Every structure is written in C-alpha cells, then in structure tokens.
Amino acid sequence: MEPLFSTEIRQAIEALLFSSPEPLKRKEIAACAQCSEETAKEILDELIDFYQDRGFHLQEVAGGYQFVTEEAVYPYLEKLYQPKVHRLSKAALETLAIIAYCQPVTRGEIENIRGVNADSLVASLYEKGLLKEMGRKDTPGKPVLYGTSEKFLALLGINSLEELPAVNRKEAAEKEEDMI
C-alpha cells in the first residue's frame, strides 16, 4: 500500500503525539506539522487503524488525540513503573461528580447540594487540574462558575461529558431520602 501523505508529515504527527503528555487537538497537530486539518485528520485516522492490536493505541480523548496503553498490558507495566497514586477522598469524588453533572456550577451551589462547606475541596480539585473556571454567574457577588477540565475527561478516558453514565435524578433523590 502506497502512503497517501509524505513520510515527513506522518512522522511529525507521530512524534508530536508520542512526545505530548496531554491530548493534542487536531488544529494544534496540523499547525505543528504544517499541514491542513483535513490532512491531519486523514493521517490520524490512518494511525488509529495502524496502532490497533498493539500494546498501545491512538485514541480520541478529551477533544484531542493521545497514545494510550492497552489495559491488558497494565500488569507488565506495573512491574517497571509504579506511579504515585493520588487517590481522591469520597468527599472530593462526590464534589467532582456534582460539578461534572451540574456544570457550570458555583461553589455555593455545590455546598447547597452537599450540605457542607466545599472551599477546600474545590480548591484542591482546581489545583489538581480537574476543574476549570467557566466564567462568573450574573448574580450579586459574581461567584465563579466551575466545570470539569480536559484533564478530567482524559483521566476518565472519555471524549466528552455526554459519555458519562446517565443519572436518574429521581431515583438518586429517593435513595438519598432513604439514607436520611
């Protein structure tokens, strides 16, 4: 099979993806590789096919593209590389879930839902890069509106919030009432 695009552009795109610790948007890839977005898209599609059935693959995630390791090889990688795991507390996970499903949301709205102060949790999640500011609410005091970041999407391995599991709000509220 004869390549449709120059080897140099394909290699540039592979190198960009390989060296980036974060997902790269198609527009960024095209600009760096000095090609059109259409060309970048076609090469990315080819690379997605090319890297199937290997120890890693190219995945569209968080609005960009990134090489990710196949789950089946994790046990082998763990023998070589044992990353420091920064686990989130139950309260932090709860706060992150509220933000993911209710965004954009203010700290005060989070506190109303959780029933407790959320200052330190929101600050911690923001510091970890899991949240981003989405503007300010047009109410007195103009509180900051928070939403989840692309890092949040990348860590979950999803491309958009639409891929989050659906929540039956009525059922969740009934379970919460039963717990009280």
C-alpha positions as CSV (number, residue, x, y, z in Angstrom):
1,M,0.0,0.0,0.0
2,E,1.4,3.3,-1.0
3,P,1.2,6.1,1.6
4,L,-1.2,8.9,0.7
5,F,0.8,11.6,2.5
6,S,4.5,12.4,2.8
7,T,6.5,10.3,5.3
8,E,7.8,13.5,6.9
9,I,4.3,14.8,7.8
10,R,3.2,11.3,9.1
11,Q,6.4,11.1,11.2
12,A,6.0,14.6,12.5
13,I,2.4,13.8,13.6
14,E,3.5,10.5,15.3
15,A,6.4,12.3,17.1
16,L,4.0,15.1,18.3
17,L,1.6,12.5,19.7
18,F,4.3,10.4,21.2
19,S,6.0,13.3,22.9
20,S,2.9,15.0,24.3
21,P,1.8,14.2,27.9
22,E,-1.7,15.6,27.1
23,P,-4.2,15.0,24.3
24,L,-3.4,17.2,21.2
25,K,-6.2,18.9,19.3
26,R,-6.3,18.3,15.5
27,K,-5.8,22.1,15.0
28,E,-2.6,22.0,17.1
29,I,-1.3,18.9,15.3
30,A,-2.0,20.5,11.8
31,A,-0.2,23.8,12.8
32,C,2.9,22.0,14.2
33,A,3.1,19.5,11.3
34,Q,2.5,22.3,8.8
35,C,-0.4,20.7,7.0
36,S,-4.2,21.2,6.7
37,E,-6.6,20.0,9.4
38,E,-8.1,17.7,6.7
39,T,-4.7,16.1,6.1
40,A,-4.1,15.8,9.8
41,K,-7.5,14.1,10.3
42,E,-6.8,11.6,7.5
43,I,-3.4,10.8,8.9
44,L,-4.8,10.5,12.4
45,D,-7.5,8.1,11.1
46,E,-4.8,6.0,9.4
47,L,-2.7,6.0,12.6
48,I,-5.7,4.9,14.7
49,D,-6.0,1.9,12.4
50,F,-2.3,1.2,12.2
51,Y,-1.9,1.1,16.0
52,Q,-4.7,-1.4,16.7
53,D,-3.8,-4.7,18.2
54,R,-0.6,-3.4,19.9
55,G,0.5,-2.7,23.4
56,F,-0.8,0.9,23.0
57,H,-3.2,2.6,20.6
58,L,-4.1,6.1,19.4
59,Q,-7.3,7.3,21.0
60,E,-9.5,10.4,20.5
61,V,-10.0,11.7,24.0
62,A,-10.8,15.0,25.7
63,G,-11.3,16.7,22.4
64,G,-7.8,15.6,21.1
65,Y,-5.7,12.7,20.3
66,Q,-3.3,10.7,22.6
67,F,-1.5,7.5,22.7
68,V,-2.8,5.3,25.5
69,T,-1.7,1.9,26.8
70,E,-3.9,-1.1,26.3
71,E,-5.5,-2.3,29.5
72,A,-4.3,-5.8,29.0
73,V,-0.6,-4.8,29.4
74,Y,-1.0,-2.9,32.7
75,P,0.3,-5.8,34.8
76,Y,3.5,-5.8,32.8
77,L,3.9,-2.0,33.1
78,E,3.3,-2.1,36.8
79,K,6.4,-4.2,37.2
80,L,8.5,-1.5,35.7
81,Y,6.7,1.7,36.6
82,Q,4.8,2.2,39.8
83,P,3.2,5.7,39.6
84,K,2.3,7.5,42.8
85,V,-1.4,7.2,43.1
86,H,-3.1,10.3,44.4
87,R,-6.5,9.0,45.4
88,L,-9.4,11.4,45.9
89,S,-11.4,11.2,49.1
90,K,-15.0,10.2,49.0
91,A,-16.0,13.9,49.6
92,A,-13.7,15.0,46.7
93,L,-15.2,12.4,44.4
94,E,-18.7,13.5,45.4
95,T,-17.9,17.1,44.7
96,L,-16.3,16.2,41.4
97,A,-19.4,14.3,40.4
98,I,-21.7,17.2,41.3
99,I,-19.6,19.5,39.2
100,A,-19.5,17.1,36.3
101,Y,-23.2,16.6,36.2
102,C,-24.3,20.2,37.1
103,Q,-21.8,22.4,35.4
104,P,-21.4,25.2,35.2
105,V,-21.9,25.5,39.0
106,T,-20.8,27.8,41.8
107,R,-19.1,26.8,45.0
108,G,-22.3,27.9,46.8
109,E,-24.5,25.7,44.7
110,I,-22.1,22.7,45.4
111,E,-22.4,23.5,49.1
112,N,-26.2,23.6,48.9
113,I,-26.2,20.1,47.2
114,R,-23.7,18.6,49.6
115,G,-24.8,20.4,52.7
116,V,-21.3,21.2,53.8
117,N,-18.5,23.7,53.0
118,A,-16.8,23.0,49.7
119,D,-14.0,25.6,49.8
120,S,-11.0,23.3,50.3
121,L,-12.4,20.6,48.1
122,V,-13.0,22.9,45.1
123,A,-9.5,24.5,45.7
124,S,-7.9,21.0,45.8
125,L,-9.7,19.8,42.7
126,Y,-8.8,23.0,40.9
127,E,-5.1,22.7,41.9
128,K,-5.1,19.1,40.6
129,G,-6.3,20.4,37.2
130,L,-9.6,18.6,37.3
131,L,-11.6,21.8,37.3
132,K,-11.6,25.0,35.4
133,E,-13.2,28.3,35.8
134,M,-16.0,28.8,33.2
135,G,-16.8,32.5,33.9
136,R,-18.8,34.2,36.6
137,K,-22.5,33.9,37.4
138,D,-24.6,37.1,36.8
139,T,-25.8,37.3,40.4
140,P,-24.7,39.5,43.3
141,G,-21.0,38.9,44.2
142,K,-20.5,37.4,40.7
143,P,-19.4,34.0,42.0
144,V,-17.0,31.8,39.9
145,L,-18.7,29.1,37.8
146,Y,-16.8,25.8,37.8
147,G,-16.7,23.0,35.3
148,T,-14.6,19.9,34.7
149,S,-11.4,20.2,32.7
150,E,-10.0,18.3,29.7
151,K,-7.7,16.6,32.2
152,F,-10.8,15.2,33.9
153,L,-12.0,13.8,30.6
154,A,-8.6,12.4,29.8
155,L,-8.3,10.7,33.2
156,L,-11.7,9.1,32.6
157,G,-10.7,8.1,29.1
158,I,-13.7,9.9,27.6
159,N,-14.0,12.5,24.8
160,S,-17.0,14.5,26.2
161,L,-19.3,14.7,29.2
162,E,-22.0,13.1,27.1
163,E,-20.1,9.8,27.6
164,L,-20.7,10.0,31.4
165,P,-23.2,7.4,32.7
166,A,-26.8,8.8,32.8
167,V,-28.1,9.7,36.2
168,N,-31.7,9.1,37.1
169,R,-32.1,12.1,39.3
170,K,-35.4,11.0,40.8
171,E,-34.0,7.6,41.7
172,A,-30.9,9.2,43.2
173,A,-33.0,11.6,45.3
174,E,-35.2,8.7,46.6
175,K,-32.0,6.8,47.6
176,E,-30.7,9.9,49.4
177,E,-34.0,10.3,51.3
178,D,-33.9,6.6,52.3
179,M,-30.4,7.2,53.8
180,I,-31.6,10.1,55.9
